[in-house]
Amino acid sequence: MHQVLADFSVSISELKKNPSSLLARVSGSPIAVLNHNKPAAYLIPAETYEAMMEMLEDYELAKLVDERRADKDKAVTVTLDDL
């Protein structure tokens, strides 16, 4: 059994019939799109996707900062005038 990570789900064929009506019904909540009762995709609002991408980018930058902190013994001291 596959876990569905959304409060709303719809089959692919049902999504094809009237996508705008479906989107209006769920009021911006994520929708699990099922194929043979298994999640095939998730449909999320553009704002949610954009926020997720920003969070992912922030996470990746934080990992980079942590990696560079571990190498701080290799850092070179410079003054603002040098920059």
N, C-alpha and C positions, 0 to 999 in steps of 0.2 A: 504494500500500500504506500502510495506517495503522499507526502504531507502537502497540503494546500495552504500557502502562506497569504491568504486573503480572505476577507469576510464574504466576498461575492465571487461566484464562479459562473462561467458560461461555456457552452460548447462552441467550437469553431463555427459550426453551421449556424448556430443561434446568433453569434456575433456578426456573421455576414448579412443576416436578414435586416437588422436595423441597428447599426452601431451607435448612431447619435441618440436614439431612444435609451439604449443601454447605459451610455455615459451619463445621461441626464438622471436616470434612476438611481445611480450609485453616488451621485454628488461628490465626485472627486476621489472616492475611495479606490484602492487597487482592485483589479479584477483578475482572477485566475482564468486563463483561457485553457480549456481542457480538450484533449484529443484522446478519445477512447478512455475517458475518465481519468486521465493522467495529465498533470499540468504540462502544457506545451509552451506557455508564455505567460507573462504578466503584463497587464495593461495598466499604466500608471499615468497620472496627470503630468504634464510637461514640467510644472513647478517642482513636483516631487522628484522627478528625474534629475533636474538641474541641481537641486539641493543635495541629492545623493552623490552626484559627480563632484560637487564642491567638497563634500565631506571626504570622499575618497582621495581627492587631490591633497587636502589638508593632512590626511593620515599618511600619505606617501611622503609629503614634505617633512612631517614629524619624524618618520623613520630615517630620512636622510640626515636630519639634524642630530638624531641620536648616534648614527654611524659616525658622523663627523666629530661629535663630542668624544667618542672613544679614541679618535686619532688626534686629540688636541695637543699631544706631546710633539706632534710633527708641525704644529702651527708656526708661522713666521710672524714676528712682531713688526708692525708697520705703523707709521704715524698718519694722521689725516693729510698732511702735506705730501706724503708719498703716494697717496691715492690720487 
